[in-house]
Amino acid sequence: MQNRRARRKFDDEPENHERWLISYADFLTLLFAFFVVMYAISSVNLGKYRVFSDALGDAFGGAGAAPPTNTEVQSLPIPNPAARKRNEAIRREKEQMTRLAKDLASTLAPLVKEGKVRVTQNSRGVSVEINASVLFNPGDARLTLESREALTAVAALLKDDPHAVQVEGHTDNTPISTPAFPSNWELSAVRAGTVVRLFIEAGIAPGRMSAVGHADNLPVAPNSEVEGRARNRRVAVTILSGIPDPGTEIPTGG
């Protein structure tokens, strides 16, 4: 009789209808932990990632997750339209300069072969270095007939080209003192101006031209030797690149 009463008392205890809240709270805790981990990964902080990974691994009885690889940590490069556009413009300018250098070398091929003309492409643009003996008589700034023909052919290539053209006159270190040329400064400057005038007569716009005299200040060979002095007496015609780009000098002839 006593046992029956005890059993009835146990069976009559009210049922707990709120036990589901425990499972629901566990689920919310796991969900919160998941979003915390996702936030840590999105911030791409390797230190935080390892801390959360190890903590979760210990909490769930397993090893921490492997750290993200370099491809996961490193952010993707941000496209730069301005830089891409400039690089494309530099590439096109280089190609145009290369074509011009080849055309000039082909036009002056006989003189290039004789070593009297040298065509190069560098960071400034395209340079045509012409030995003064091809253009002028010693101590004179008047162009010879043969040189006028060669320079007119060069002008024909440059006439429709949009780039600026700089003509530089150079001498050796032998002093000169005449009524027309009191020093090598005057001689080099007048020789550069003479070439510029011919180019303008051949149709190149004057606004694209400039003439500079350097006298004997920029030698390319020793003035102590006859051959060196001959090479230093020169006129350099440089077609200036519209987008200068540092680079290695590229010889195209001579």
Sequence and secondary structure as in RCSB ss.txt:
>XXXX:A:sequence
MQNRRARRKFDDEPENHERWLISYADFLTLLFAFFVVMYAISSVNLGKYRVFSDALGDAFGGAGAAPPTNTEVQS
LPIPNPAARKRNEAIRREKEQMTRLAKDLASTLAPLVKEGKVRVTQNSRGVSVEINASVLFNPGDARLTLESREA
LTAVAALLKDDPHAVQVEGHTDNTPISTPAFPSNWELSAVRAGTVVRLFIEAGIAPGRMSAVGHADNLPVAPNSE
VEGRARNRRVAVTILSGIPDPGTEIPTGG
>XXXX:A:secstr
 HHHHHHHHHHTS   TTTHHHHHHHHHHHHHHHHHHHHHHHTT HHHHHHHHHHHHHHTTS       HHHHS 
     HHHHHHHHHHHHHHHHHHHHHHHHHHHTHHHHHTTSEEEEE SSEEEEEEEHHHHB TT  SB HHHHHH
HHHHHHHHTT  S EEEEEE  S     SS SSHHHHHHHHHHHHHHHHHHTT  GGGEEEEE TTSS SS TTS
HHHHHHHSEEEEEEE SS      EEEE 
